[in-house]
Amino acid sequence: MDTHVAVLGATGRVGTLVVRQALDRGWSATALVRDPARLAADLRGRSGLRIVTGSIDDPAAMREVMSPAPAAVIVAVGVRYRRRHPWSGIEGRPDVAPAAVRTALAAAPAGTRFVLLSAFGVGDSWRRLPAPVRAVLATSSLRVAYRELAVAERLVAAATPPGVVVRAVTLTDGPATGRADATGRPLRGNPKVSRADVAGLLLDTAAGRDVRGGRVLVAAG
């Protein structure tokens, strides 16, 4: 596989790790960012990284991202919360994930693999959350964020070829363990997973390792 990936959401906490780990693997990456100054300082100027400045709904910028054609597009965008927590409301557009997917799908060459970072609790996984957790989430802006992620998931599933969704449980800043794929594993209580592990799983999925299109993976430690 051509080890070139496009990363949308490269200034986010998971997206930063995706770019860093891709470069550490010897891959090349193209990152679409609104403000290059927000990119992690250690990534700026690194060999193998190309930076495209623009918004996720800018068709011209997205076409630039897709040339040269990436083997995979990793969508790791997410809503921003005021004061950094979901009970403070959403800052900016709530539909950032589906907007990014729509623009990228329109610009990507045929056959490009899409990998979307989503959240456990989106779509049909909502009923697998404990009732108290569902009640808490329903009172915060996570309800809106999850609704928009569900739209993005459907767009990725309908792509040709179908993309892959990675639903992450509660995220931590712990170290990578290499054991993030919890697909099919019973989840109890409030499971967690490190952002570093999620980034690794997104890259492994982008590389197509034993993952067929249209699947939904669960990331948990």
C-alpha positions in Angstrom: 0.0 0.0 0.0 1.1 3.6 -0.7 1.8 4.9 2.7 0.4 8.4 2.1 -2.6 9.5 4.1 -4.7 12.6 4.3 -5.7 13.7 7.8 -8.7 16.0 8.5 -8.7 17.3 12.0 -4.9 17.3 12.3 -4.8 20.0 15.0 -7.1 18.1 17.3 -5.9 15.9 20.1 -6.4 12.6 18.3 -5.6 14.1 14.9 -2.2 15.4 16.1 -1.3 11.9 17.2 -2.4 10.4 13.9 -0.1 12.7 12.0 2.8 12.2 14.4 2.4 8.4 14.4 2.1 8.3 10.6 5.4 10.2 10.2 7.0 8.0 12.9 6.0 4.9 10.8 7.8 6.4 7.9 4.5 7.3 6.1 3.8 10.6 4.4 0.8 12.7 5.3 -1.2 15.7 4.1 -2.9 17.7 6.8 -5.8 20.2 6.1 -5.8 22.9 8.7 -7.5 26.3 9.0 -4.6 27.8 10.9 -1.1 26.2 10.5 0.0 27.9 13.7 -2.4 25.6 15.6 -0.5 22.5 14.3 1.8 21.0 17.0 5.2 22.7 17.0 7.1 19.4 16.6 5.2 18.6 13.5 5.8 21.8 11.6 8.6 21.3 9.1 8.8 17.5 9.6 9.8 15.6 6.6 6.9 13.8 5.0 4.2 16.3 6.1 2.5 18.5 3.6 0.2 21.2 5.1 -2.8 22.6 3.2 -4.5 25.7 4.6 -8.3 25.8 4.3 -11.5 24.8 5.9 -13.2 21.4 5.8 -16.0 22.7 3.5 -13.6 24.4 1.0 -13.8 22.3 -2.2 -10.6 23.9 -3.6 -8.6 23.2 -0.5 -9.9 19.6 -0.4 -9.0 19.0 -4.0 -5.4 20.2 -3.1 -5.4 17.7 -0.2 -6.3 14.9 -2.6 -3.5 15.6 -5.0 -1.3 13.6 -4.9 -4.0 11.0 -4.2 -3.8 9.5 -0.7 -4.3 5.8 -0.1 -6.7 6.7 2.7 -8.4 9.7 4.3 -8.6 9.7 8.1 -11.4 12.0 9.3 -10.7 12.9 13.0 -12.6 16.2 13.2 -14.9 17.0 16.1 -17.0 19.7 17.6 -15.5 22.3 20.0 -17.2 22.9 23.3 -17.2 26.2 25.1 -14.9 26.1 28.1 -13.9 22.6 26.9 -16.8 20.6 28.3 -20.0 19.5 26.7 -22.3 21.1 29.2 -21.1 24.5 28.2 -22.5 24.3 24.7 -21.0 23.9 21.2 -18.6 26.6 19.8 -18.9 26.9 16.0 -20.7 24.5 13.7 -22.1 21.3 15.1 -22.0 19.5 11.8 -18.3 19.6 11.3 -17.9 15.8 10.8 -20.6 15.3 8.1 -19.4 18.5 6.4 -15.8 17.2 6.3 -16.9 13.8 5.0 -19.1 15.3 2.2 -16.4 17.7 1.0 -13.7 15.0 1.1 -15.9 12.4 -0.7 -16.6 14.9 -3.5 -12.9 15.6 -4.0 -11.3 12.1 -3.4 -10.3 9.9 -6.3 -12.3 6.8 -6.9 -11.4 3.9 -4.6 -10.0 6.0 -1.8 -10.4 4.4 1.6 -12.2 6.5 4.3 -11.7 6.0 8.0 -13.9 8.0 10.4 -13.3 8.6 14.1 -16.6 8.4 15.8 -17.7 7.7 19.4 -19.2 4.7 21.2 -22.8 5.6 21.8 -23.4 6.9 18.3 -26.0 5.1 16.2 -26.9 1.6 17.2 -24.3 1.6 20.0 -26.4 4.0 22.0 -28.4 1.2 23.5 -25.2 -0.5 24.7 -24.4 2.4 27.0 -25.6 2.0 30.6 -28.9 3.8 31.2 -27.4 6.3 33.6 -24.7 7.2 31.0 -27.4 7.7 28.4 -29.4 10.0 30.7 -26.3 12.1 31.4 -25.3 12.4 27.8 -28.8 13.3 26.7 -28.6 16.4 28.9 -25.4 17.8 27.3 -24.2 18.9 23.9 -22.9 15.4 23.3 -26.4 14.6 22.2 -26.0 17.0 19.2 -22.4 15.9 18.5 -23.5 12.2 18.5 -26.4 13.0 16.1 -24.0 14.7 13.6 -21.5 11.8 13.9 -24.3 9.4 13.1 -24.8 11.4 9.8 -21.1 11.2 9.1 -21.1 7.4 9.7 -23.9 6.9 7.2 -22.0 9.0 4.6 -18.9 6.9 5.1 -20.9 3.6 5.0 -22.4 4.7 1.7 -19.1 5.6 0.1 -17.6 3.5 -2.8 -15.9 1.5 -1.5 -17.6 1.7 1.9 -15.4 3.3 4.6 -14.6 2.1 8.1 -15.9 3.7 11.3 -13.9 3.6 14.6 -16.1 4.3 17.6 -14.0 5.2 20.6 -15.0 5.0 24.2 -14.0 7.6 26.9 -10.6 9.0 25.8 -7.5 9.4 28.0 -4.0 10.8 27.6 -2.4 7.5 28.6 0.3 5.8 26.6 -0.2 3.5 23.6 -0.6 -0.2 24.4 -1.4 -1.5 20.9 -4.5 -3.1 22.2 -7.2 -0.7 21.1 -9.4 -2.9 18.9 -12.2 -4.1 21.2 -14.6 -5.1 18.5 -16.8 -7.9 19.8 -15.5 -7.6 23.3 -18.1 -7.1 26.1 -17.8 -3.6 27.5 -18.6 -3.0 31.2 -18.8 0.1 33.4 -17.0 3.1 32.0 -14.3 1.7 29.6 -11.5 4.0 28.5 -8.9 4.1 25.8 -5.9 6.3 25.2 -5.9 8.7 22.3 -2.5 7.3 21.3 -4.1 3.8 20.9 -7.0 5.3 18.9 -4.6 7.0 16.6 -2.8 3.8 16.1 -6.0 1.9 15.3 -7.0 4.6 12.8 -3.7 4.2 11.0 -3.8 0.4 11.1 -7.4 0.6 9.6 -6.2 3.1 7.0 -3.5 0.6 6.0 -6.3 -2.0 5.4 -5.0 -4.6 7.8 -7.6 -7.3 8.0 -10.4 -4.7 7.9 -13.0 -4.8 5.2 -15.0 -1.7 4.2 -18.3 -1.0 5.8 -17.2 -2.3 9.2 -17.6 -0.5 12.5 -14.8 -1.0 15.0 -14.8 -0.3 18.7 -11.8 1.3 20.3 -11.4 0.5 24.0 -8.4 -0.3 26.3 
